[in-house]
Amino acid sequence: MRPTKSSARRRIIAEQIPGSGPADLFDRPAGGERAVVLHVRLPGDALDAAEEFEALGDSAGAEVVGRFRHRRDAPDPRTFIGRGKVQELAEQVRVLDAALVLVDQPLSAAQERNLEADLGCRVLDRTGLILDIFAQRARTFEGRLQVELAQLKHVASRLVRGWSHLERQKGGIGLRGPGEKQLEMDRRLIGGRIQQIERRLAKVRRTREQGRKARRKRELPVVSLVGYTNAGKSTLFNRLTGSDRQAEDRLFATLDPSWRRIELQRGSAAVLSDTVGFISRLPHDLVAAFRSTLEEVSDADLLLHVIDAGAEEREHQVEQVEAVLAEIGAERVPTLRVYNKIDTCTLAPGRVHDDEGVVEGVRLSAATGVGIDDLIPVIGEYLGPQRIRRRVFLRPEQGRLRSEFFRLGQVLEERYSEAGDLELEVELPEHELERLHVREGLPRDEVAHA
């Protein structure tokens, strides 16, 4: 089948080792975009996630032309699904002229190679597919390094099967082949590249830590958006900050984090960060590679757990997000649930209270803006009292400070003395008053408790 221009642009089937260009390490079938989705249900699987996995394929750019479902008590060691089912799947692949089979389970290197040999087409398991999506979506230097690191670790675990077309070294004249030597060389090359990326990421982590220290110095609380992929985090981010961050109805539309200042009630403010979405069975290497990014979540003052209120598997998605938060050490950060997309279901906007009357969530629609006005004050309540009331005495020449108080806080009362001195009663964020003392030269003896 002649490859299309779009298939040349997409990376889903590109056989490359990240950072090294096209590689001939794997004697594997050429790929394409026409894909058959193989969904295998095993005992203990929490739910039937075939629809979600198909959405992953669509997010990667695959054209799903067929579906093959199978239930097993245990994976077959050779092909995962067994000889009989492989024959049925091979026939479907042939009839549909598919170039790719996407498997909704992690495969061993041997299982992947055996399936490719039996089916005559490329095979990509769940881990490989998610890694490919991340490779397509990463835009920043750090994001690309993180994805490449995860890809290299994944490739390294499969490299022993990669040179099956070469001879193994054997004893005796005329029987010595290049196979083992080449494997050792490839392992060294990949190992060296992994070390190089980890050193670069260490520098990025130090830079990120400096950014966190700067935010702490300004005493602005940090609020991080977390949630299952495609729950609407970026749409909510745009709604709260007025930015135009890319927001698509696709899994993993956002990989690279963003930060924006948001104004809360009565002059207080916070820093809002948007992060990568989570998904069930997220590859461990990917979580490890994105640890520096996810550290922003564990270091936040408040998490907004964005939940797709209309999702049929909502509770399962919540459990998966909480599992990843526990893995990165963020399970103790105060969390407010945001039930998004109420425009797609019958839920009414408003606050959600627990049995003791404490607000534990807010129902809203980030797309339409309904319920947003309920979220802002709740965020302020979770972050705690940040505002203080003071009486400030200013001389006539301190008009600039007067303007700053009007800009930053709420001026409750303004009085002038006969000498022209000004007394203000103001309510403003405590960190802003401290900034006026340190940076604007406001004498501390000119400020008193109201």
Secondary structure, DSSP 8 states (H G I E B T S, - for coil): ----HHHHH--TT--EETTTEE--S-------SEEEEEEEE-TT-SS--HHHHHHHHHHHT-EEEEEEEEE-SS-BTTTBS-HHHHHHHHHHHHHHT-SEEEESS---HHHHHHHHHHHSSEEEEHHHHHHHHHHHH--SHHHHHHHHHHHHHHHHTTGGGTTTTS----SSTT---SHHHHHHHHHHHHHHHHHHHHHHHHHHHHHHHHHHHHHHHTT--EEEEEEBTTSSHHHHHHHHH-------SSTT---S-EEEEEE-GGG-EEEEEE---B-TT--HHHHHHTHHHHHHHHT-SEEEEEEETT-TTHHHHHHHHHHHHHHTT-TTS-EEEEEE-GGGSS--SEEEE-TTS-EEEEE--TTT-TTHHHHHHHHHHHH---EEEEEEEE-TT-HHHHHHHHHHSEEEEEEE-TTS-EEEEEEEEHHHHHHHHHHS---GGGEEE-
